[in-house]
């Protein structure tokens, strides 16, 4: 098959021995976007880049990554123009805000802001802001092509199939994406083999992590203090990656669909 700009990064991710190759790719895309915005090339000084960061803003997770990157001046310049835009929008939203009328039954309901759809113009405005992030959008713009490339390689590249068949599976988030996408991207012949391998990899590697993190807890029993840690030392982090069910990840997952 013809190589694309997605082929080599995906092959590298499959060879990286990570708990999830797509998490590996996401981390690479995150770092690329942060470096592009704040790195030595000073992209944040370019009008077109500043226009993009002003329009999208950043989610809390990627604001933290920006802060940790260390370019405080670059972050401040991005935030300076972004907050000018936010404050102009805020003023417009407040100036035309009219609270919706509520019934007696609505007033008796308990508030559930995380699940209820916005019922005011300000709620809708903030929900729209929260649905975008410069870095998340960068990942979103590339993610679909990585999924497509995954199945192209699976069908046409024997080395890739072998990496998949002997890999560590995927986090639950990306496992669900592959299970959904295979239904449309593979013919009936390839579906049977693909799902068989995918489910085998998930079962065996989820069980492996269960055993590793359980041994991590048992190592704190004085009777096991002199026994080998095995692969359990970083099992907590790897289980958290594999599970990936935090609210932040669910919100980011919505961007990636």
CORWOGI-V313881 format. One record per residue. N is the residue number from 0. PHI is phi as a letter, one per 20 degrees, with the letter a starting at -180 (999 if undefined). PSI is psi in radians with two decimals (* if undefined). Layout:
BEGIN
N|PHI|PSI + N|PHI|PSI
END
This chain:
BEGIN
0|999|2.72 + 1|f|2.29 + 2|f|2.58 + 3|c|3.09 + 4|f|-0.19 + 5|e|-0.28 + 6|f|-0.92 + 7|f|-0.82 + 8|g|-0.64 + 9|f|-0.70 + 10|f|-0.74 + 11|f|-0.71 + 12|f|-0.68 + 13|f|-0.48 + 14|e|-0.10 + 15|f|-0.13 + 16|m|0.51 + 17|e|2.77 + 18|f|-0.39 + 19|b|2.03 + 20|f|-0.56 + 21|f|-0.51 + 22|f|-0.69 + 23|g|-0.80 + 24|f|-0.75 + 25|g|-0.78 + 26|f|-0.69 + 27|f|-0.74 + 28|f|-0.67 + 29|g|-0.89 + 30|f|-0.69 + 31|f|-0.78 + 32|f|-0.72 + 33|f|-0.77 + 34|f|-0.70 + 35|f|-0.72 + 36|f|-0.65 + 37|c|-0.04 + 38|f|-2.97 + 39|f|-0.35 + 40|f|-0.14 + 41|l|0.81 + 42|f|-0.48 + 43|f|-0.26 + 44|e|-0.22 + 45|e|2.35 + 46|g|-0.70 + 47|f|-0.63 + 48|f|-0.75 + 49|f|-0.63 + 50|f|-0.68 + 51|f|-0.78 + 52|f|-0.59 + 53|f|-0.73 + 54|f|-0.73 + 55|e|-0.60 + 56|m|-2.80 + 57|b|2.56 + 58|f|2.96 + 59|f|-0.72 + 60|f|-0.76 + 61|e|-0.39 + 62|f|-0.73 + 63|f|-0.71 + 64|f|-0.68 + 65|f|-0.78 + 66|f|-0.76 + 67|f|-0.42 + 68|f|-0.59 + 69|o|-0.19 + 70|e|1.43 + 71|f|-0.66 + 72|f|-0.78 + 73|g|-0.78 + 74|f|-0.71 + 75|f|-0.70 + 76|f|-0.73 + 77|f|-0.79 + 78|f|-0.57 + 79|g|-0.89 + 80|f|-0.57 + 81|f|-0.71 + 82|f|-0.50 + 83|f|-0.78 + 84|f|-0.80 + 85|g|-0.75 + 86|f|-0.61 + 87|f|-0.75 + 88|f|-0.70 + 89|f|-0.79 + 90|f|-0.74 + 91|f|-0.76 + 92|f|-0.76 + 93|f|-0.70 + 94|f|-0.51 + 95|d|0.29 + 96|f|2.31 + 97|c|2.03 + 98|f|2.45 + 99|f|2.57 + 100|f|2.47 + 101|d|2.59 + 102|e|2.95 + 103|f|-0.69 + 104|f|-0.70 + 105|f|-0.62 + 106|f|-0.40 + 107|e|-0.29 + 108|f|2.56 + 109|f|2.52 + 110|f|2.32 + 111|c|1.29 + 112|f|-0.40 + 113|f|-0.29 + 114|d|-0.49 + 115|f|2.51 + 116|f|2.59 + 117|g|2.38 + 118|d|0.03 + 119|c|2.85 + 120|f|-0.61 + 121|f|-0.71 + 122|f|-0.74 + 123|f|-0.68 + 124|f|-0.84 + 125|f|-0.66 + 126|f|-0.67 + 127|f|-0.73 + 128|g|-0.75 + 129|f|-0.25 + 130|e|-0.04 + 131|c|2.61 + 132|b|2.34 + 133|g|-0.74 + 134|f|-0.80 + 135|g|-0.70 + 136|f|-0.60 + 137|f|-0.75 + 138|f|-0.79 + 139|g|-0.69 + 140|f|-0.42 + 141|d|-0.37 + 142|f|-0.77 + 143|g|-0.68 + 144|f|-0.55 + 145|f|-0.65 + 146|f|-0.82 + 147|g|-0.78 + 148|f|-0.64 + 149|g|-0.83 + 150|f|-0.54 + 151|f|-0.75 + 152|f|-0.67 + 153|g|-0.73 + 154|f|-0.65 + 155|d|-0.14 + 156|c|1.94 + 157|f|-0.65 + 158|f|-0.73 + 159|f|-0.76 + 160|g|-0.69 + 161|f|-0.72 + 162|f|-0.73 + 163|f|-0.77 + 164|f|-0.40 + 165|d|0.18 + 166|e|-3.06 + 167|e|0.19 + 168|m|-2.61 + 169|b|2.84 + 170|f|2.82 + 171|f|-0.64 + 172|g|-0.90 + 173|f|-0.49 + 174|g|-0.78 + 175|f|-0.66 + 176|f|-0.76 + 177|f|-0.73 + 178|f|-0.68 + 179|f|-0.80 + 180|f|-0.60 + 181|f|-0.52 + 182|g|-0.55 + 183|d|-0.43 + 184|e|-0.19 + 185|d|2.57 + 186|f|3.02 + 187|f|-0.64 + 188|f|-0.82 + 189|f|-0.50 + 190|g|-0.81 + 191|g|-0.84 + 192|f|-0.69 + 193|f|-0.90 + 194|f|-0.64 + 195|g|-0.81 + 196|f|-0.78 + 197|g|-0.82 + 198|f|-0.64 + 199|f|-0.79 + 200|f|-0.71 + 201|f|-0.82 + 202|g|-0.91 + 203|f|-0.65 + 204|e|-0.55 + 205|f|-0.70 + 206|f|-0.71 + 207|g|-0.79 + 208|f|-0.66 + 209|g|-0.79 + 210|f|-0.68 + 211|f|-0.78 + 212|f|-0.51 + 213|f|-0.73 + 214|f|-0.59 + 215|g|-0.79 + 216|f|-0.66 + 217|f|-0.37 + 218|f|-0.34 + 219|e|-0.08 + 220|f|2.26 + 221|g|-0.45 + 222|f|-0.30 + 223|d|0.11 + 224|f|-0.48 + 225|e|0.04 + 226|e|2.76 + 227|f|2.41 + 228|f|-0.42 + 229|m|-2.35 + 230|e|0.34 + 231|e|-0.20 + 232|g|-0.71 + 233|d|0.42 + 234|f|-0.52 + 235|f|-0.86 + 236|f|-0.74 + 237|f|-0.59 + 238|f|-0.71 + 239|f|-0.71 + 240|f|-0.77 + 241|f|-0.69 + 242|f|-1.02 + 243|l|0.86 + 244|d|0.33 + 245|f|2.79 + 246|g|-0.69 + 247|g|-0.80 + 248|f|-0.61 + 249|f|-0.71 + 250|f|-0.75 + 251|f|-0.60 + 252|f|-0.63 + 253|f|-0.58 + 254|f|-0.48 + 255|e|-0.03 + 256|e|*
END
